[in-house]
Amino acid sequence: MRYRALASRVSGSIQAPPSKSYTHRAVILAALSSGPCRIRRPLLAEDTEATIGGMAAFGAEIERTADGLRVASDSLRPPGMPIDARNSGTTLRLLTGVAALLEGSTTLSGDASLRKRPMGPLLDALTVLGARARSSSGDGLPPVEVEGVLRGGRVSLSGSVSSQFLSSLLIACPLAGNRSEIRVLPPRRSEPYVEMTRQMVRAFGVDIVVDEGAYLVPGGRTYRPTDLEVPGDFSSAAFPLVAAAGQTVDVSDTPDLFPILAVLATQANGETHFVNGEHLRVKESDRIASTVAMLRALGAHAEPTADGCVVHGPASLRGAFIDSRADHRILMAAAIAGLAADDSVDISDPWCFRVSYPSFLDDMRALGALHAVVG
């Protein structure tokens, strides 16, 4: 089966899907607070379902309600079976921190793609902070085995691979016995996601101070049950890109937007340089390679670089077959590109958009796009 996108005009309005990143954190913090907490308008997609399933495996009671989720937990404990994070790097990283809080051993793994995602910096940091955390194969990749209990302390963490490592520590460390000081070594990636974590931890009653690159986390705390409404997953980055088309776009903080911004750059005059995206190579796919391959198949002129790519525009896009490499961001970017192509754009792994945006196909059709999944 393939996702097929045909040239078409779109208009109208749709509601932005709920934030995936916010939903992950809301479910975890609600369970760690013991609850009960109500989470209104969560994103229920494959990635967030992995987090819901993982926290349920730890012992949280998560109930579907008319407007979202009700989360409560008497106590959390290591599950008897490995936790399957599926294809969700956020689930794997954040739940690894949760596992470090619990007495006993927890194994976490995922699908073939997730088992290629690096975990070494987080495992090393958790070990320094008192837990026992290791890669089963010894290469820093999943499956991982974690045994608590996290004590706290001082640790340095590389910021170059994933902000999810730091977010995992910021969620777990307030519940450790002692205060923690987490120093992040530059370059620091995706800092808006870290700030989101700090804001949500604060909503549950714990304030984390940042002082000259170090995160000062109080220990011995408990989270306060809190009701939340998940905001829309709006992106402001498209507007700066339009203004900066033909110049340089720093994607260090917007790795998930890189494929669609690169598609937009094909319609801008001149060269657009995407920089500071080394961490794009360890997403669901190597997003630098997969994005450049997509653009070239569509007839655009794009060149990979070590930390991004260069896109030359404007380009007339043509119909093509696109290998999404099971990456939801590549599929959706290619589907949008198909709106302006001269023939149909067919894309592999047609349902992988369900990972982050389950209503993508329906929403595109509602706006008038000629999109379909075909056999």
KEKE-3310 file (N, C-alpha, C; in steps of 0.2 Angstrom, whole numbers, plus 5000, padded with zeros to 4 digits):
npx = (5004:5002:5004:4995:4998:4990:4992:4984:4973:4971:4961:4953:4950:4957:4958:4973:4983:4984:4998:5011:5023:5020:5010:5016:5024:5014:5007:5017:5021:5009:5006:5017:5014:5005:4991:4973:4974:4968:4969:4966:4961:4972:4985:4982:4990:5002:5014:5012:5003:5012:5019:5008:5005:5017:5018:5007:5011:5020:5012:5003:4986:4977:4964:4952:4943:4928:4934:4947:4960:4961:4972:4980:4989:4993:5005:5021:5030:5043:5039:5035:5038:5047:5047:5039:5043:5040:5041:5045:5056:5055:5047:5055:5067:5062:5055:5065:5071:5061:5061:5073:5070:5064:5064:5072:5073:5071:5067:5069:5064:5061:5055:5064:5069:5070:5079:5091:5093:5103:5108:5117:5123:5113:5111:5124:5123:5113:5119:5129:5122:5117:5109:5108:5112:5112:5116:5110:5117:5129:5133:5128:5115:5097:5091:5088:5094:5088:5090:5085:5090:5088:5099:5103:5114:5129:5132:5138:5132:5131:5125:5123:5117:5103:5089:5081:5087:5091:5078:5073:5081:5077:5064:5064:5074:5069:5062:5072:5083:5092:5097:5101:5113:5114:5125:5125:5134:5140:5137:5120:5105:5089:5082:5070:5061:5067:5064:5050:5049:5054:5044:5032:5036:5036:5023:5018:5023:5036:5051:5064:5080:5090:5107:5120:5121:5120:5108:5099:5092:5080:5080:5071:5058:5040:5028:5014:4997:4990:4978:4977:4977:4980:4990:4988:4999:5007:5017:5029:5040:5039:5036:5048:5056:5051:5053:5067:5071:5083:5093:5101:5096:5094:5092:5094:5085:5073:5071:5061:5054:5062:5061:5049:5051:5062:5056:5048:5058:5061:5053:5058:5067:5084:5098:5095:5102:5103:5107:5117:5111:5116:5111:5100:5103:5100:5087:5070:5073:5088:5088:5093:5099:5087:5078:5085:5086:5072:5069:5077:5071:5059:5063:5070:5084:5096:5108:5117:5124:5136:5129:5116:5108:5109:5098:5092:5083:5070:5061:5053:5042:5040:5031:5033:5040:5042:5052:5048:5055:5049:5047:5038:5038:5045:5035:5024:5029:5033:5020:5014:5022:5017:5006:5010:5016:5019:5013:5006:5012:5018:5020:5029:5025:5012:5004:5012:5011:5002:5010:5012:5002:4988:4976:4980:4978:4964:4962:4969:4961:4950:4953:4953:4963:4969:4971:4975:4975:4981:4980)
npy = (4994:5012:5029:5041:5057:5070:5084:5098:5111:5119:5124:5133:5128:5120:5111:5112:5098:5090:5093:5082:5080:5087:5079:5066:5070:5075:5063:5055:5063:5065:5052:5050:5059:5052:5056:5058:5064:5074:5074:5084:5083:5075:5070:5056:5045:5033:5035:5041:5032:5022:5027:5028:5015:5010:5017:5012:4999:5000:5002:5012:5018:5021:5029:5030:5044:5055:5067:5065:5059:5050:5049:5040:5033:5021:5016:5014:5002:4990:4982:4965:4961:4966:4983:4989:5002:5004:5013:5025:5037:5046:5040:5029:5036:5045:5035:5027:5035:5036:5022:5021:5026:5016:5002:4987:4978:4984:4982:4990:4992:4992:4994:4989:5000:5009:5003:5007:5019:5030:5028:5029:5041:5045:5033:5033:5044:5042:5031:5038:5045:5036:5026:5009:5007:5001:4996:4982:4975:4981:4992:5004:5005:5002:4985:4992:4990:4994:4998:5004:5012:5029:5042:5055:5069:5076:5078:5078:5080:5077:5088:5086:5076:5072:5081:5074:5066:5075:5080:5068:5066:5078:5076:5064:5067:5076:5067:5059:5055:5065:5082:5087:5092:5096:5097:5103:5100:5109:5107:5112:5105:5107:5115:5122:5111:5106:5117:5116:5104:5109:5119:5111:5102:5112:5115:5104:5107:5108:5117:5120:5127:5136:5139:5147:5137:5125:5114:5115:5104:5101:5089:5074:5078:5078:5076:5087:5083:5087:5095:5095:5103:5099:5108:5115:5108:5119:5127:5139:5140:5140:5153:5162:5155:5157:5171:5170:5163:5157:5160:5156:5143:5138:5123:5117:5118:5113:5100:5091:5098:5099:5091:5096:5110:5110:5106:5117:5126:5123:5130:5143:5157:5156:5150:5139:5136:5124:5121:5115:5103:5090:5080:5076:5064:5053:5051:5044:5040:5042:5058:5068:5062:5055:5066:5073:5063:5062:5075:5076:5065:5071:5080:5092:5102:5097:5096:5086:5090:5089:5093:5096:5102:5109:5118:5122:5134:5142:5126:5116:5104:5086:5071:5056:5041:5040:5034:5033:5028:5023:5034:5046:5060:5062:5056:5064:5077:5074:5071:5084:5090:5084:5092:5102:5095:5089:5077:5062:5059:5045:5037:5026:5015:5019:5022:5027:5040:5040:5039:5052:5060:5057:5060:5066:5062:5063:5076:5083:5079:5086:5099:5099:5092:5081:5067:5050:5033:5020:5003)
npz = (5000:4997:5001:4993:4985:4976:4965:4971:4977:4993:5006:5020:5037:5051:5066:5076:5079:5095:5106:5104:5112:5124:5128:5131:5142:5151:5154:5161:5172:5178:5182:5191:5201:5208:5208:5208:5191:5178:5161:5148:5131:5126:5114:5106:5099:5090:5096:5108:5114:5117:5128:5137:5138:5143:5156:5162:5163:5173:5183:5184:5184:5171:5163:5150:5146:5142:5138:5138:5147:5163:5176:5188:5202:5214:5218:5210:5201:5196:5180:5176:5164:5149:5144:5130:5120:5107:5092:5098:5103:5113:5122:5126:5132:5142:5150:5154:5164:5173:5177:5184:5196:5203:5214:5210:5194:5177:5160:5145:5128:5110:5093:5078:5072:5083:5091:5086:5091:5100:5117:5127:5133:5142:5150:5156:5164:5173:5180:5186:5195:5204:5200:5192:5176:5160:5143:5135:5126:5127:5119:5120:5114:5113:5118:5135:5152:5168:5185:5200:5216:5211:5217:5216:5214:5206:5189:5172:5156:5139:5127:5114:5107:5110:5117:5125:5134:5144:5148:5153:5165:5171:5175:5183:5193:5203:5212:5217:5231:5235:5231:5214:5202:5186:5173:5157:5143:5129:5111:5114:5110:5104:5114:5117:5120:5131:5140:5139:5147:5159:5162:5164:5174:5184:5184:5191:5204:5206:5206:5195:5194:5183:5180:5173:5163:5171:5178:5192:5203:5215:5227:5235:5233:5230:5218:5214:5212:5197:5185:5168:5152:5135:5124:5107:5094:5088:5075:5075:5067:5053:5048:5051:5042:5029:5029:5029:5018:5007:5014:5029:5040:5056:5063:5075:5086:5081:5076:5071:5062:5051:5039:5032:5032:5023:5011:5009:5007:4994:4986:4987:4982:4977:4988:5002:5017:5029:5045:5059:5063:5066:5075:5068:5061:5069:5071:5068:5056:5046:5045:5038:5026:5022:5019:5009:4999:4997:4992:4980:4973:4970:4961:4965:4969:4980:4992:5003:5019:5033:5044:5040:5026:5009:5000:4984:4976:4966:4963:4951:4955:4953:4950:4959:4967:4984:4996:5012:5023:5034:5042:5050:5049:5036:5028:5029:5025:5012:5007:5008:4999:4987:4984:4976:4965:4948:4945:4952:4969:4976:4992:5003:5017:5021:5033:5043:5048:5058:5070:5075:5071:5070:5063:5051:5037:5036:5040:5029:5018:5022:5020:5006:4999:4987:4993:4997:5003:4994:4986)
capx = (5000:5005:5000:4996:4996:4990:4992:4977:4972:4968:4959:4949:4953:4957:4961:4980:4983:4987:5005:5014:5028:5016:5006:5021:5026:5009:5005:5022:5021:5003:5007:5022:5011:5000:4985:4971:4975:4964:4973:4961:4963:4979:4986:4982:4994:5006:5020:5009:5000:5018:5020:5003:5006:5023:5016:5002:5015:5023:5007:4998:4979:4975:4957:4950:4937:4925:4938:4954:4963:4961:4978:4981:4993:4995:5013:5024:5035:5045:5035:5038:5040:5050:5042:5040:5042:5038:5045:5045:5062:5053:5045:5061:5071:5058:5053:5071:5072:5056:5063:5078:5067:5060:5068:5071:5075:5066:5070:5065:5066:5057:5056:5070:5072:5071:5085:5097:5094:5108:5105:5123:5124:5108:5113:5130:5121:5109:5123:5133:5117:5115:5105:5112:5109:5116:5114:5110:5122:5135:5135:5124:5109:5092:5087:5092:5091:5089:5088:5086:5086:5091:5100:5105:5122:5132:5133:5138:5128:5131:5118:5123:5113:5096:5087:5077:5091:5090:5071:5072:5084:5073:5058:5066:5078:5066:5060:5078:5084:5096:5097:5105:5116:5115:5128:5124:5139:5138:5131:5114:5100:5081:5081:5063:5058:5069:5060:5043:5049:5054:5037:5028:5038:5034:5016:5017:5025:5044:5054:5071:5083:5095:5112:5126:5122:5118:5101:5099:5086:5079:5078:5066:5051:5034:5024:5007:4993:4988:4974:4981:4974:4986:4989:4990:5006:5008:5024:5031:5046:5038:5036:5055:5059:5049:5057:5074:5072:5088:5098:5103:5091:5097:5087:5096:5080:5067:5073:5055:5052:5067:5059:5044:5055:5066:5051:5046:5064:5062:5049:5060:5073:5091:5100:5093:5106:5100:5113:5117:5107:5119:5107:5095:5105:5098:5080:5067:5078:5094:5083:5097:5099:5080:5075:5088:5083:5065:5069:5080:5066:5054:5066:5073:5091:5098:5115:5118:5130:5137:5124:5110:5108:5108:5092:5092:5076:5064:5061:5046:5042:5037:5028:5038:5039:5046:5053:5048:5059:5045:5048:5031:5040:5046:5029:5020:5033:5032:5013:5013:5025:5013:5001:5013:5020:5015:5010:5005:5017:5017:5025:5029:5023:5007:5000:5016:5009:4999:5014:5012:4997:4983:4971:4983:4975:4957:4963:4971:4955:4945:4955:4952:4968:4967:4976:4972:4980:4980:4983)
capy = (5000:5018:5035:5045:5064:5073:5091:5101:5117:5118:5130:5131:5128:5114:5112:5110:5092:5091:5092:5075:5081:5089:5073:5061:5072:5075:5056:5053:5067:5063:5045:5051:5063:5048:5058:5058:5070:5074:5077:5085:5084:5073:5067:5048:5042:5027:5036:5042:5026:5018:5030:5026:5008:5009:5019:5007:4993:5002:5001:5018:5017:5026:5028:5035:5048:5058:5073:5064:5053:5051:5046:5039:5027:5020:5015:5012:4996:4987:4977:4958:4960:4972:4988:4990:5009:5004:5017:5031:5038:5050:5035:5026:5040:5047:5030:5025:5039:5033:5015:5022:5028:5011:4996:4981:4979:4986:4981:4994:4991:4995:4991:4988:5007:5012:4999:5010:5026:5030:5029:5029:5047:5045:5028:5035:5049:5039:5027:5043:5048:5031:5020:5005:5007:4998:4993:4974:4973:4985:4996:5010:5005:4997:4986:4994:4987:4999:4996:5010:5019:5036:5045:5062:5071:5080:5075:5081:5077:5080:5091:5086:5070:5073:5084:5069:5064:5080:5080:5062:5068:5083:5073:5059:5069:5079:5062:5056:5057:5071:5087:5085:5097:5093:5102:5101:5102:5111:5111:5110:5104:5107:5118:5123:5105:5106:5122:5113:5100:5113:5122:5106:5100:5117:5115:5099:5109:5108:5122:5119:5133:5136:5144:5146:5130:5120:5113:5114:5101:5099:5082:5073:5081:5074:5080:5088:5081:5093:5094:5099:5103:5099:5113:5113:5108:5124:5128:5146:5141:5141:5160:5164:5152:5161:5177:5169:5159:5159:5162:5151:5141:5134:5118:5114:5117:5111:5094:5088:5102:5100:5089:5101:5116:5109:5106:5124:5129:5121:5135:5149:5159:5156:5144:5139:5132:5121:5120:5113:5097:5084:5075:5073:5058:5048:5051:5038:5038:5047:5063:5072:5057:5054:5072:5075:5058:5064:5081:5074:5061:5076:5085:5098:5101:5097:5093:5085:5092:5085:5095:5098:5102:5115:5117:5127:5135:5138:5120:5113:5097:5081:5065:5052:5037:5042:5029:5037:5025:5022:5040:5050:5067:5061:5054:5070:5082:5072:5072:5091:5092:5082:5097:5106:5091:5089:5071:5059:5057:5039:5036:5020:5015:5024:5024:5029:5047:5039:5039:5058:5065:5051:5063:5069:5061:5066:5084:5085:5079:5091:5105:5099:5089:5074:5062:5043:5027:5015:4997)
capz = (5000:4997:5002:4986:4985:4970:4965:4973:4981:4999:5010:5025:5044:5055:5073:5077:5083:5102:5106:5106:5117:5130:5130:5134:5149:5155:5157:5165:5178:5182:5186:5196:5206:5211:5205:5201:5187:5172:5155:5143:5124:5124:5108:5106:5093:5092:5101:5115:5116:5119:5134:5141:5139:5148:5163:5164:5165:5179:5188:5184:5182:5166:5161:5145:5148:5137:5136:5138:5151:5170:5178:5195:5204:5221:5219:5204:5202:5189:5177:5176:5157:5146:5142:5123:5118:5100:5088:5101:5107:5119:5127:5129:5136:5148:5155:5157:5170:5178:5179:5189:5203:5206:5217:5205:5187:5172:5153:5140:5121:5105:5087:5075:5071:5090:5094:5083:5093:5105:5124:5131:5138:5148:5154:5160:5169:5178:5184:5191:5200:5209:5198:5188:5170:5155:5137:5136:5121:5128:5113:5121:5111:5117:5124:5141:5158:5173:5192:5205:5216:5210:5223:5215:5214:5201:5183:5166:5151:5132:5124:5106:5104:5111:5123:5128:5139:5149:5150:5157:5171:5175:5177:5188:5199:5209:5216:5220:5238:5236:5225:5208:5198:5179:5169:5150:5138:5122:5109:5117:5105:5105:5120:5118:5123:5138:5143:5140:5153:5166:5164:5166:5181:5188:5185:5196:5210:5208:5202:5193:5192:5178:5182:5169:5160:5175:5180:5199:5204:5222:5229:5240:5232:5228:5213:5216:5206:5193:5179:5162:5145:5131:5119:5100:5092:5083:5074:5073:5063:5046:5047:5050:5036:5024:5029:5028:5013:5003:5019:5034:5045:5061:5065:5081:5090:5077:5071:5068:5057:5046:5032:5029:5030:5017:5006:5008:5004:4986:4982:4988:4978:4980:4992:5009:5021:5035:5049:5066:5063:5067:5078:5063:5059:5074:5072:5066:5050:5046:5042:5032:5020:5019:5016:5003:4994:4995:4988:4974:4969:4968:4956:4968:4969:4987:4994:5010:5023:5039:5049:5037:5019:5005:4995:4979:4973:4966:4959:4949:4958:4949:4953:4961:4972:4989:5002:5019:5028:5040:5046:5049:5046:5029:5024:5029:5021:5005:5005:5007:4992:4982:4982:4970:4960:4942:4944:4959:4973:4980:4997:5006:5024:5021:5039:5048:5051:5065:5076:5078:5069:5067:5059:5045:5031:5036:5039:5022:5014:5024:5017:4999:4996:4984:4996:4998:5004:4989:4987)
cpx = (5004:5001:5001:4993:4996:4990:4985:4978:4969:4966:4954:4953:4952:4960:4968:4979:4986:4994:5007:5019:5025:5013:5010:5022:5020:5007:5010:5021:5014:5003:5012:5019:5006:4993:4980:4972:4970:4968:4967:4964:4970:4979:4986:4984:4998:5011:5017:5006:5006:5019:5014:5003:5012:5021:5011:5006:5019:5018:5002:4991:4977:4969:4955:4943:4934:4930:4945:4956:4962:4967:4979:4986:4994:5002:5015:5029:5037:5041:5038:5040:5043:5045:5044:5038:5041:5043:5046:5051:5060:5051:5051:5065:5068:5057:5059:5073:5067:5058:5069:5076:5064:5065:5066:5073:5070:5070:5066:5068:5061:5058:5063:5073:5074:5078:5091:5098:5099:5105:5111:5124:5119:5109:5119:5128:5117:5113:5127:5128:5114:5112:5110:5108:5114:5113:5115:5116:5129:5137:5131:5118:5104:5093:5092:5089:5093:5086:5090:5089:5090:5092:5101:5112:5123:5134:5134:5135:5129:5125:5118:5119:5105:5094:5083:5080:5090:5083:5070:5075:5080:5067:5059:5069:5075:5064:5066:5079:5087:5095:5102:5107:5118:5118:5128:5130:5137:5140:5125:5109:5093:5080:5074:5059:5061:5065:5053:5043:5049:5047:5032:5029:5036:5027:5014:5020:5032:5047:5062:5074:5089:5100:5118:5127:5121:5111:5101:5092:5085:5078:5073:5060:5046:5031:5017:5003:4990:4983:4977:4976:4980:4985:4990:4997:5007:5016:5025:5037:5045:5039:5043:5058:5057:5053:5064:5076:5078:5094:5100:5098:5094:5091:5089:5090:5073:5069:5067:5052:5056:5064:5054:5047:5059:5062:5049:5052:5064:5058:5052:5066:5079:5092:5098:5098:5103:5107:5112:5112:5110:5115:5101:5096:5102:5091:5077:5070:5083:5090:5087:5097:5092:5077:5079:5086:5076:5065:5072:5075:5061:5057:5069:5080:5093:5104:5115:5124:5131:5132:5118:5110:5108:5103:5092:5085:5076:5064:5054:5046:5038:5035:5034:5036:5044:5046:5053:5052:5056:5045:5042:5033:5041:5040:5025:5023:5032:5024:5011:5016:5021:5008:5003:5016:5015:5012:5009:5012:5015:5022:5024:5027:5018:5004:5005:5015:5005:5003:5013:5006:4991:4978:4974:4979:4968:4957:4965:4965:4950:4947:4955:4958:4966:4972:4972:4977:4977:4983:4989)
cpy = (5006:5024:5039:5052:5067:5080:5094:5107:5116:5124:5128:5131:5122:5115:5109:5103:5094:5089:5085:5075:5082:5083:5068:5064:5073:5068:5054:5057:5066:5057:5046:5055:5058:5050:5058:5064:5069:5077:5077:5086:5081:5070:5059:5046:5037:5029:5037:5036:5022:5021:5028:5019:5006:5011:5014:5000:4994:5002:5007:5015:5023:5025:5033:5038:5052:5064:5071:5058:5055:5046:5046:5033:5027:5020:5012:5006:4994:4982:4970:4957:4966:4977:4989:4998:5009:5008:5024:5032:5042:5045:5032:5030:5042:5041:5027:5029:5037:5026:5016:5024:5022:5005:4990:4983:4980:4985:4985:4993:4994:4991:4991:4995:5010:5009:5002:5017:5026:5032:5030:5035:5047:5039:5029:5040:5046:5034:5032:5045:5042:5025:5015:5005:5005:4996:4986:4972:4976:4990:5003:5011:5001:4990:4988:4991:4992:4997:5002:5008:5025:5040:5053:5063:5076:5076:5080:5077:5080:5082:5090:5081:5071:5076:5080:5067:5068:5080:5074:5063:5073:5081:5068:5062:5072:5073:5058:5059:5063:5076:5085:5092:5094:5098:5099:5104:5104:5107:5108:5110:5105:5110:5120:5117:5104:5111:5120:5109:5104:5116:5117:5103:5105:5117:5109:5100:5109:5113:5120:5125:5132:5141:5142:5139:5124:5120:5111:5111:5099:5092:5081:5076:5076:5079:5081:5087:5087:5091:5098:5098:5103:5104:5111:5113:5113:5125:5135:5146:5142:5149:5163:5161:5156:5168:5176:5165:5162:5161:5156:5149:5136:5129:5114:5113:5115:5105:5091:5092:5102:5097:5094:5107:5116:5108:5113:5128:5128:5126:5142:5151:5159:5149:5145:5134:5130:5119:5118:5107:5090:5078:5073:5066:5052:5049:5044:5036:5043:5053:5067:5068:5056:5060:5074:5070:5060:5070:5080:5070:5066:5081:5091:5096:5102:5093:5092:5088:5088:5087:5098:5097:5109:5114:5123:5128:5141:5132:5118:5106:5092:5075:5060:5047:5039:5036:5033:5034:5024:5028:5045:5057:5067:5060:5061:5076:5080:5073:5079:5093:5090:5087:5101:5102:5091:5082:5068:5058:5051:5038:5030:5021:5020:5026:5026:5036:5046:5039:5046:5062:5060:5054:5067:5068:5064:5074:5086:5085:5084:5098:5105:5095:5082:5069:5056:5038:5022:5009:4996)
cpz = (5000:4999:4996:4987:4978:4970:4966:4977:4987:5002:5015:5032:5047:5061:5073:5081:5090:5102:5108:5112:5124:5133:5134:5141:5154:5158:5162:5172:5182:5186:5192:5202:5210:5209:5211:5198:5181:5167:5150:5136:5123:5117:5109:5099:5095:5097:5108:5118:5119:5127:5139:5143:5144:5155:5166:5167:5171:5185:5189:5181:5177:5162:5155:5147:5141:5134:5136:5142:5159:5172:5185:5197:5212:5223:5212:5206:5195:5187:5177:5169:5154:5143:5134:5121:5110:5096:5092:5105:5113:5124:5130:5133:5142:5153:5157:5164:5175:5181:5185:5196:5207:5209:5212:5198:5182:5165:5149:5133:5116:5098:5084:5074:5078:5092:5091:5086:5100:5112:5129:5136:5144:5153:5159:5166:5174:5183:5189:5196:5204:5206:5194:5181:5164:5149:5137:5131:5122:5123:5114:5117:5115:5114:5130:5147:5164:5180:5196:5211:5215:5216:5222:5215:5208:5195:5177:5161:5144:5130:5117:5103:5104:5117:5127:5134:5145:5152:5155:5164:5175:5178:5183:5194:5204:5214:5219:5227:5239:5230:5220:5205:5191:5175:5161:5146:5132:5117:5112:5111:5108:5112:5122:5121:5130:5142:5144:5146:5159:5167:5166:5173:5186:5190:5190:5203:5212:5203:5201:5191:5187:5180:5178:5166:5164:5177:5187:5201:5211:5222:5234:5240:5230:5223:5215:5210:5203:5187:5174:5156:5140:5125:5112:5099:5086:5081:5071:5068:5056:5044:5046:5044:5030:5023:5027:5022:5008:5008:5023:5039:5050:5064:5071:5086:5087:5073:5068:5063:5050:5039:5029:5028:5024:5011:5004:5005:4996:4982:4983:4983:4981:4984:4999:5012:5027:5039:5056:5067:5063:5070:5074:5061:5063:5076:5070:5060:5051:5042:5037:5026:5017:5016:5010:4998:4992:4990:4981:4970:4966:4962:4958:4968:4976:4988:5001:5013:5029:5044:5046:5030:5016:5000:4990:4976:4969:4961:4957:4951:4954:4953:4954:4966:4978:4995:5008:5024:5034:5045:5045:5047:5039:5025:5023:5025:5013:5002:5004:5000:4986:4980:4976:4965:4954:4940:4951:4962:4977:4986:5001:5013:5025:5028:5044:5051:5057:5071:5079:5077:5066:5063:5053:5039:5031:5036:5033:5018:5016:5021:5009:4996:4993:4987:4998:5000:4999:4989:4981)
residu = (MET:ARG:TYR:ARG:ALA:LEU:ALA:SER:ARG:VAL:SER:GLY:SER:ILE:GLN:ALA:PRO:PRO:SER:LYS:SER:TYR:THR:HIS:ARG:ALA:VAL:ILE:LEU:ALA:ALA:LEU:SER:SER:GLY:PRO:CYS:ARG:ILE:ARG:ARG:PRO:LEU:LEU:ALA:GLU:ASP:THR:GLU:ALA:THR:ILE:GLY:GLY:MET:ALA:ALA:PHE:GLY:ALA:GLU:ILE:GLU:ARG:THR:ALA:ASP:GLY:LEU:ARG:VAL:ALA:SER:ASP:SER:LEU:ARG:PRO:PRO:GLY:MET:PRO:ILE:ASP:ALA:ARG:ASN:SER:GLY:THR:THR:LEU:ARG:LEU:LEU:THR:GLY:VAL:ALA:ALA:LEU:LEU:GLU:GLY:SER:THR:THR:LEU:SER:GLY:ASP:ALA:SER:LEU:ARG:LYS:ARG:PRO:MET:GLY:PRO:LEU:LEU:ASP:ALA:LEU:THR:VAL:LEU:GLY:ALA:ARG:ALA:ARG:SER:SER:SER:GLY:ASP:GLY:LEU:PRO:PRO:VAL:GLU:VAL:GLU:GLY:VAL:LEU:ARG:GLY:GLY:ARG:VAL:SER:LEU:SER:GLY:SER:VAL:SER:SER:GLN:PHE:LEU:SER:SER:LEU:LEU:ILE:ALA:CYS:PRO:LEU:ALA:GLY:ASN:ARG:SER:GLU:ILE:ARG:VAL:LEU:PRO:PRO:ARG:ARG:SER:GLU:PRO:TYR:VAL:GLU:MET:THR:ARG:GLN:MET:VAL:ARG:ALA:PHE:GLY:VAL:ASP:ILE:VAL:VAL:ASP:GLU:GLY:ALA:TYR:LEU:VAL:PRO:GLY:GLY:ARG:THR:TYR:ARG:PRO:THR:ASP:LEU:GLU:VAL:PRO:GLY:ASP:PHE:SER:SER:ALA:ALA:PHE:PRO:LEU:VAL:ALA:ALA:ALA:GLY:GLN:THR:VAL:ASP:VAL:SER:ASP:THR:PRO:ASP:LEU:PHE:PRO:ILE:LEU:ALA:VAL:LEU:ALA:THR:GLN:ALA:ASN:GLY:GLU:THR:HIS:PHE:VAL:ASN:GLY:GLU:HIS:LEU:ARG:VAL:LYS:GLU:SER:ASP:ARG:ILE:ALA:SER:THR:VAL:ALA:MET:LEU:ARG:ALA:LEU:GLY:ALA:HIS:ALA:GLU:PRO:THR:ALA:ASP:GLY:CYS:VAL:VAL:HIS:GLY:PRO:ALA:SER:LEU:ARG:GLY:ALA:PHE:ILE:ASP:SER:ARG:ALA:ASP:HIS:ARG:ILE:LEU:MET:ALA:ALA:ALA:ILE:ALA:GLY:LEU:ALA:ALA:ASP:ASP:SER:VAL:ASP:ILE:SER:ASP:PRO:TRP:CYS:PHE:ARG:VAL:SER:TYR:PRO:SER:PHE:LEU:ASP:ASP:MET:ARG:ALA:LEU:GLY:ALA:LEU:HIS:ALA:VAL:VAL:GLY)
# end
